[in-house]
Amino acid sequence: KSEKEPETGCKKGQVDINRSGPKELQTIKYVGEVRAKYIIELRPFKSIEELEKVKGLGPKLVAEIMEQGVACVS
């Protein structure tokens, strides 16, 4: 068992990267039309960290997305 559990579960007002449509996904920092399409194609994600698989999203941007607190995984 890892020391840090990946963050899962969504709170009211958050965007579920596994269930949301392209318009909702675009409310996440650094996610535009093209990245929203990639996210939908790469589903399901087990954690927000897995957004690093999306073209153009590296560890630094994913960390900022997590800090923003809008994205979630359920």
Phi, psi and omega in degrees: 000132182285156181292321182248115178287139175295145183283120178228164183096144183240142175260164178304133178090353178272162181256116179280114184292346178267343186237339186285153176278173184303321181296316179293318180301327182288352175279351177278137178309135179071004178254115176251195183303314184292313180294326177300319179296317177299316181302314180298319180292328185269358181300154001271155175256141177272335180206164178296327179304330181292350175299345177299341178287342182284131180307125177092351179253106178263183181304322182294313180292322178296321177299319178292324177298317179296321178297324180299327176076013182269320183282146175209168180231132175234000000 
